[in-house]
Amino acid sequence: MHQETLSMKMSKQMPLNALRVFEAAARLLSFTKAGDELGMTQTAVSYQIKLLEDHVGEPLFFRRPRQIALTEAGERLAPKIAQGFSILEEALAALRSDAGQLLHIDSTATFAQQWLTRTLGRFQLKHPNIAVRLSTSPVIIDFVSTRADVAIRWGQGDWPGLKAHRIMRMDFTPMLSPKLAASIGGIHEPADLLKLPIISAADTWWKQWFTEAGIEDPGLGRFPANELGTQSFDAGMAIAGQGVAIVNPKHFPDEIESGRLFQPFSLTCNDGRDYWLVYPEGRRNIPKIRDFRNWLLEELAPFYE
């Protein structure tokens, strides 16, 4: 009898169904879409939200014609509820058998192409029970709306609610093909680079590198302000002899060793942003995430500095 009374008391104190409905509505900013996702009518969604608002004692949404928006209270509550359900989901997943696990990694395109895909085989030899799904994205993904387990991000490692491990310095320096360098008699000083086409000249890395090389006004405005999106594309143009790229040399050791890319100066710069492995703090003890984290940190130890 005592256990039944306690269970009923907890149910009244914690309206779990209403919280689940609130999480979906806050994430989608739509009662209709939340209902579609949860298999409920819009009326049922509205009812559950009203129950929760009565429970907390203040509105969580502004209701407007064909649109809803979170109130200040809703904004405060939404990330906590999302994190709570994420922790519950991961706790249940951790209890399942390790057999047939799927690890979803979201990465920047260049890191995935130039490093991760070349080394993932070693991870899977060590953990053959973990299958890997790899996706790439040019934006910082949201772990609430994206089902990735971990992500490789470029930045300063200061994302709220996420555990971050720095895995590679993002240094940058000009690189080009040896044949292109030879076409102007070689690259002897930084100003020689400006005799050649500059790839992605609007990239702020160029201005920073030339400034540190002693050239305050390199006149980059005379070059096309192309934006290719990834270092891999910039490096590909440089390998083809179409200009000088500014990239991270740690991404292209094979191309440098084979002579397809040439680093004319030892000067490298860093703008304070590096590569990080990130995942929600509540998932740090999930076995597949722990295994990948430990492997990645060991593999990339030489790239920390």
C-alpha positions in Angstrom: 0.0 0.0 0.0 2.8 2.4 0.9 4.5 1.7 -2.4 1.3 2.3 -4.4 0.8 5.6 -2.5 4.4 6.7 -3.2 4.0 5.8 -6.9 0.8 7.9 -7.2 2.5 10.8 -5.4 5.5 10.7 -7.8 3.1 10.6 -10.7 1.4 13.7 -9.5 4.7 15.5 -8.9 6.2 14.6 -12.2 3.8 14.8 -15.2 6.1 12.7 -17.5 3.7 12.6 -20.4 3.2 16.3 -20.4 6.9 16.8 -20.2 7.5 14.6 -23.2 4.9 16.5 -25.2 6.5 19.8 -24.1 9.9 18.7 -25.2 8.6 17.9 -28.7 6.6 21.1 -29.0 9.5 23.2 -27.8 11.9 21.5 -30.2 9.6 21.8 -33.2 7.8 25.0 -32.2 4.6 23.5 -33.4 1.8 21.7 -31.6 0.8 20.1 -34.9 4.2 18.8 -35.7 4.7 17.6 -32.1 1.4 15.7 -32.4 2.5 14.1 -35.7 5.7 13.0 -34.1 4.1 11.6 -31.0 1.0 10.1 -32.7 -1.4 12.6 -30.9 -4.0 15.1 -32.1 -3.2 18.8 -31.8 -6.0 19.0 -29.2 -4.3 16.4 -27.1 -1.0 18.2 -27.3 -2.6 21.5 -26.3 -4.2 19.7 -23.3 -0.9 18.2 -22.1 0.8 21.6 -22.4 -2.0 23.2 -20.4 -1.6 20.5 -17.7 2.1 21.3 -17.5 1.5 25.1 -17.4 -1.0 24.6 -14.6 1.6 22.4 -12.8 4.4 25.0 -13.0 2.1 27.9 -12.5 2.9 30.1 -15.5 2.7 30.0 -19.4 5.3 28.1 -21.3 4.2 29.2 -24.8 2.9 32.3 -26.5 0.0 31.3 -28.7 -0.3 33.2 -31.9 -2.2 32.5 -35.1 -0.6 29.6 -36.8 2.5 30.1 -34.7 3.8 29.4 -31.1 6.9 30.7 -29.3 8.5 29.9 -26.0 8.0 32.3 -23.1 11.0 33.1 -20.9 9.9 30.2 -18.6 9.7 27.9 -21.5 13.1 28.9 -22.8 14.6 28.1 -19.3 12.8 24.7 -19.1 13.2 23.4 -22.6 17.0 22.6 -22.6 16.7 20.9 -19.2 13.8 18.7 -20.2 15.6 17.8 -23.5 18.7 16.9 -21.5 16.7 14.9 -19.0 15.1 12.7 -21.7 18.4 12.3 -23.4 19.9 11.0 -20.2 17.0 8.6 -19.7 17.3 7.3 -23.3 21.0 6.8 -23.0 20.6 5.0 -19.6 18.2 2.6 -21.2 20.5 2.1 -24.2 23.5 1.4 -21.9 21.6 -1.6 -20.4 21.2 -3.2 -23.8 23.7 -5.7 -25.1 26.7 -4.3 -26.8 26.1 -6.5 -29.8 25.1 -4.7 -32.9 25.8 -1.2 -31.6 25.7 1.7 -34.0 27.9 4.8 -33.4 26.8 7.9 -35.3 29.6 10.4 -35.8 29.0 13.8 -37.3 32.1 15.5 -38.6 33.4 18.4 -40.6 33.9 17.3 -44.2 37.7 17.9 -44.2 38.4 16.1 -41.0 36.2 13.2 -42.1 37.9 12.9 -45.5 41.5 13.7 -44.6 41.8 11.8 -41.3 38.8 9.9 -40.0 38.0 7.8 -43.0 41.7 6.9 -43.3 41.9 5.6 -39.7 38.4 4.3 -38.7 39.5 0.8 -39.7 41.8 0.7 -36.7 38.9 1.6 -34.4 36.7 -1.2 -35.9 39.5 -3.8 -35.6 39.7 -2.9 -31.9 35.8 -2.7 -31.5 34.3 -5.1 -34.1 30.9 -5.0 -32.3 30.4 -1.3 -33.0 29.2 -0.3 -36.5 29.9 3.3 -37.6 27.6 5.8 -39.4 29.5 8.8 -40.6 27.8 12.0 -41.6 29.3 15.4 -42.5 27.8 18.9 -41.9 29.1 22.4 -42.5 27.1 23.7 -39.4 27.3 23.0 -35.7 24.7 20.3 -35.1 22.1 20.3 -32.4 22.2 17.0 -30.4 18.5 17.5 -29.5 17.3 17.4 -33.1 20.1 15.3 -34.6 20.6 11.7 -33.5 24.4 11.8 -33.7 26.2 10.2 -30.7 29.3 12.4 -31.1 30.5 15.2 -33.3 33.8 16.6 -34.5 33.6 20.4 -34.2 35.8 23.3 -35.0 35.8 26.1 -32.5 37.0 27.0 -29.0 35.4 24.1 -27.1 33.0 26.3 -25.1 29.6 24.8 -26.1 27.1 24.7 -23.1 26.0 21.3 -22.0 28.6 19.5 -24.1 31.7 17.7 -23.0 34.6 18.7 -25.3 38.0 17.2 -25.9 40.6 19.0 -28.0 41.9 16.6 -30.6 43.9 18.6 -33.1 45.3 22.1 -33.4 43.9 24.0 -36.4 47.0 25.7 -37.6 47.1 27.2 -41.1 49.8 28.1 -43.7 50.0 28.7 -47.5 50.4 25.6 -49.6 50.8 25.0 -53.3 52.0 22.5 -55.9 55.8 22.5 -56.5 55.2 22.9 -60.2 53.3 26.1 -59.7 56.0 27.4 -57.4 58.6 26.6 -60.0 56.6 28.5 -62.7 57.7 31.8 -61.1 61.2 30.7 -60.3 60.4 29.4 -56.8 58.9 30.9 -53.6 61.6 32.8 -51.7 59.7 35.3 -49.6 56.0 35.7 -48.6 55.4 38.4 -51.2 56.2 35.8 -54.0 52.9 34.1 -53.2 51.0 37.2 -54.4 52.4 36.7 -57.9 50.1 33.6 -58.1 46.3 33.1 -57.8 45.2 33.1 -54.2 42.5 30.5 -53.5 39.6 31.7 -51.2 41.2 35.1 -50.9 38.4 36.3 -48.6 39.3 33.8 -45.9 40.4 35.7 -42.8 43.2 33.3 -42.4 45.0 34.9 -45.3 45.0 38.4 -43.7 46.3 37.0 -40.4 49.0 34.9 -42.0 50.3 37.8 -44.2 50.3 40.2 -41.2 52.4 37.8 -39.2 54.7 37.3 -42.2 55.3 41.1 -42.2 52.9 42.2 -45.0 50.2 44.5 -43.6 48.4 45.1 -46.9 48.7 42.2 -49.3 46.0 43.5 -51.6 43.9 40.4 -51.5 40.9 42.3 -52.8 42.1 41.9 -56.4 41.6 38.1 -56.2 38.2 36.4 -56.6 36.5 36.1 -53.2 35.7 32.4 -53.7 34.2 30.3 -50.9 34.7 26.6 -51.5 33.4 25.5 -48.1 36.1 22.9 -47.1 39.9 22.8 -46.9 39.8 19.6 -49.0 38.4 21.6 -52.0 41.0 24.4 -51.5 43.8 21.8 -51.3 42.4 20.0 -54.4 42.7 23.2 -56.4 46.2 23.8 -55.1 47.3 20.2 -56.0 45.9 20.9 -59.5 48.2 23.9 -59.8 45.3 26.4 -59.9 46.6 28.6 -57.1 47.8 28.9 -53.5 45.6 27.5 -50.7 45.8 28.3 -47.0 45.1 25.1 -45.1 46.1 23.0 -42.1 49.2 21.0 -43.1 48.3 18.3 -40.5 45.4 17.3 -42.8 47.6 16.6 -45.8 50.7 14.6 -44.7 50.3 12.1 -47.6 50.0 14.9 -50.2 53.1 16.7 -48.8 55.2 13.5 -48.6 54.3 12.5 -52.2 55.2 16.0 -53.4 51.8 17.0 -54.6 51.7 19.8 -52.0 54.5 22.1 -50.9 54.7 24.2 -47.8 57.1 27.1 -48.6 57.3 28.6 -45.2 57.5 27.2 -41.7 55.3 30.0 -40.3 51.9 28.6 -39.2 49.1 30.6 -37.5 46.2 29.8 -35.3 43.1 31.9 -34.7 42.1 30.2 -31.4 39.9 27.6 -33.0 40.8 23.9 -33.0 39.2 20.6 -33.6 37.2 19.1 -30.7 35.4 15.8 -30.0 32.0 16.7 -28.4 29.0 14.9 -27.0 26.3 15.7 -24.4 27.7 15.6 -20.8 25.0 13.1 -19.8 26.3 10.6 -22.4 29.9 10.5 -21.3 29.6 7.0 -19.8 27.8 5.3 -22.7 30.2 2.4 -23.6 30.3 3.1 -27.4 31.0 6.8 -26.8 33.6 6.0 -24.1 35.3 3.5 -26.5 35.5 5.9 -29.4 36.6 8.8 -27.2 39.5 6.7 -25.7 40.6 5.5 -29.1 40.4 8.9 -30.7 42.4 10.7 -27.9 45.1 8.0 -28.1 45.3 8.2 -31.9 45.5 12.0 -32.0 47.8 12.5 -29.1 50.6 13.6 -31.5 48.3 16.4 -32.9 47.5 18.1 -29.6 50.4 20.5 -29.9 
